[in-house]
Each structure stands twice: as C-alpha cells, then as structure tokens.
Amino acid sequence: MLASITGNTKILGVIADPVSQARTPAMANTLLDERGILGDFVMLPMQVSAEDFAAFIMGLRALKNFGGAVVSMPHKIATANLVDELTPGASLVGAVNVIRRNGDGRLIGTMLDGEGFVSGLVAAGHCVKGARILMVGAGGVASAIAFALAKHGCASLCIHNRTRDRASTLSERVRHAYPHLEVSTAIPATSHYDIAINGTPLGMKPDDELPISKSLIGCCDLIAECVIAPEKTKLLQEAANQGKAIQTGVPMLVVQMTSMLAFMGAE
C-alpha cells in the first residue's frame, strides 16, 4: 500500500469529531484496493472540531489533490451551509454526508444516508412501506432518514427529539414535502411502532443514556441504529434482551460505500 502512494495520489477523507471510531477509511481503502485503484486514491481520517470547521472547509477548496470526503457527526448540517452547491436530495434534507471537489475548487455536497439506511433495512428483510415508524433525533442523519422513509411509503412517522423545536421543524418540512403522510412529534401512551430508529449520536460513548427508554423499546418490533461503533450499542443490547429484532448501523454505511466513492470520483 505505502509504495502505491505517490505525488499523484488523490486524497479522500472522512471528516468527524471524534473520528477514531470511524470504519469508513478501512472499508473505503479495502474497496479501492480490490478495484486496483488504491494509490490513485487513498482515504484518510480527518478530525475537525466544530469551531474550526468553516475554516477547514475553506482550505479544502485550495487543496488541489483533494478529491472529496465523507462527512460524519457533528458536521452534516453545517456542511450544507458551507459548500458551493447541493444536489437536490441534499437541498431537500438540509444536510450533507459526502462532498467532492471539482477541478475549479468548487465543493459539491450530496446526502446518501437516507437511501442507504432504507436499503440496509430492505436488504435485511424489513419493510418500510406501510410501517409505523418512530425516529429519535432531528439532526443531519435523522433528517435524511426521515425524508427517505417518507419517500418509500411509511404509513406514519413520529419524530422525537430532546429539543422539541427541532423535531417540530423537521416534521413540518417532511409534511410539506409529503402532505399525505401522517407526521407527529408526540408519543401517545398507547403507542406501538413497527420500527424505531436511533438517529442521534447517543450510544457512541459507554456512559451515554439510552436514546429510547426501556419501556418504549417494549412497544416496538424492530430497533434500528445509526451509530456504527460500537456496532452493538447499549440500545441494541437492551432490545435484544427484550427479544426484539435489531438492526445495527453498519449496513447503512456498507450500502453507501460504492455510491460515496463514485460521487468523489473514485471509480
């Protein structure tokens, strides 16, 4: 691998804070190697704080051998306001999880999380169409998944967030785009959900609280994660202990990997 890195290598990145848990570099470089183009491209981890993020994005425009990057928590929404152009999907969601640098230095952003998440569910044999779904979170990844669930025909969507204003804003945007979908922000006492999704970062740290309470887990058939590391979060462990079906966050990333590399020009 090292011998293949030259002065002509295009640099790809995964931008996050923290980034130590990221699986994307290893997965991407393995795929690049399998395709015989590792060396033409290489993916590196890039840890950038929220305070430094705007300046970092500005610098990427000047880095001529930068091809693109996967954008992870907590930068997905901020990126949408900093790039030069958004794809229609990213514009609808208001968040970005992949950017590419064009030859003129312009940065283009897209959002693949939503379709990746739904594809991962379907590949595991779960059905989104007609499902009653609870989404916990209202950030970039949760927004992307919410729009994708609506697009793929879920019967109802409850968006729950610790900051209720953010949940209300997201629900209004989804309702505006899909006026026939039943969208709410309140969890009724008699609630039952076919699928419950953690779209927050809770679960990345050992001392994180459960994003979905133990009692609410009992009212759901399938518990699905967006957190990738650890793969089996405390939420999924609790759901499994209750005999619920579970879905880790890894399939969402795996399904997207080819599309991410293609968007960054690594084909």
Secondary structure, DSSP 4 states (H G I P E B T S, - for coil): -GGG--TTPEEEEEEESS-TT--HHHHHHHHHHHTT-BTTEEEEEEE--TTTHHHHHHHHHH-TTEEEEEE-TT-HHHHHTTSSEE-HHHHHHT--SEEEE-TTS-EEEE--HHHHHHHHHHHTT---TT-EEEEE--SHHHHHHHHHHHHTT-SEEEEE-SSHHHHHHHHHHHHHHSTTSEEES---TT--EEEEEE-SSTTSSTTPPPSS-HHHHTTEEEEEE---SSSS-HHHHHHHHTT-EEE-SHHHHHHHHHHHHHHTT--
